Amino acid sequence: AQSVSQHNHHVILSEAASLELGCNYSYGGTVNLFWYVQYPGQHLQLLLKYFSGDPLVKGIKGFEAEFIKSKFSFNLRKPSVQWSDTAEYFCAVNALASGTYKYIFGTGTRLKVLA
Amino acid sequence: GAGVSQTPSNKVTEKGKYVELRCDPISGHTALYWYRQSLGQGPEFLIYFQGTGAADDSGLPNDRFFAVRPEGSVSTLKIQRTERGDSAVYLCASSALGNEQFFGPGTRLTVL
């Protein structure tokens, strides 16, 4: 069965620090990969997505993620975080060849950025 | 519509009662998903529809849960004989199939 692991459950950073959130998935075939963010009191919204092509994808608000197929990873990065990045971040996977378009989400990483 | 809407935003019910949660997706999105999110967890897949049919209902926890999408637009998640363990935020999302999902604000269900 597909699964998604986010190893960092809580991260606290100071403003301007660099961020890297880990995401690993278990599925050997072709995948679509996503990072979603949920700001306090708001809906889940898409940060970025990878379908194919350049494994380094750029999203909104200066976020980027790198797909490393050999490591089954899709880590999220931002060179310099801001207080407004305080939110919960979810990695999600859709395994195309599994016969279904269902998405599997990780348990999330709660990021707190100190001003 | 402008986005995915869900009603009610909050629902408090007693153990054993029946509840219906409604989702109104973005117009034109053929795929509609239901998730359940408990505190400290990510969204847990329940079911998704492609058009009117349930394409994958493997996430429904038991036969007390059922969902319909009779006209390929609005969907209703139905929970019979609610239990305290059903308390969670129920999220709906819609998408053009295989693409990013757009989430609604969720319905917070509390079973007393």
Chai-1 contact restraints between the chains, C-beta under 6 A:
chainA,res_idxA,chainB,res_idxB,connection_type,confidence,min_distance_angstrom,max_distance_angstrom,comment,restraint_id
A,H43,B,F103,contact,1.0,0.0,6.0,A-B,restraint_1
A,H43,B,P105,contact,1.0,0.0,6.0,A-B,restraint_2
A,L44,B,F103,contact,1.0,0.0,6.0,A-B,restraint_3
A,L46,B,E100,contact,1.0,0.0,6.0,A-B,restraint_4
A,K49,B,E100,contact,1.0,0.0,6.0,A-B,restraint_5
A,F90,B,G42,contact,1.0,0.0,6.0,A-B,restraint_6
A,T100,B,D56,contact,1.0,0.0,6.0,A-B,restraint_7
A,Y101,B,L97,contact,1.0,0.0,6.0,A-B,restraint_8
A,Y101,B,G98,contact,1.0,0.0,6.0,A-B,restraint_9
A,K102,B,F45,contact,1.0,0.0,6.0,A-B,restraint_10
A,K102,B,Y48,contact,1.0,0.0,6.0,A-B,restraint_11
A,K102,B,D56,contact,1.0,0.0,6.0,A-B,restraint_12
A,F105,B,G42,contact,1.0,0.0,6.0,A-B,restraint_13
A,F105,B,P43,contact,1.0,0.0,6.0,A-B,restraint_14
A,G106,B,G42,contact,1.0,0.0,6.0,A-B,restraint_15
A,T107,B,Q41,contact,1.0,0.0,6.0,A-B,restraint_16
A,T107,B,G42,contact,1.0,0.0,6.0,A-B,restraint_17
A,G108,B,G42,contact,1.0,0.0,6.0,A-B,restraint_18
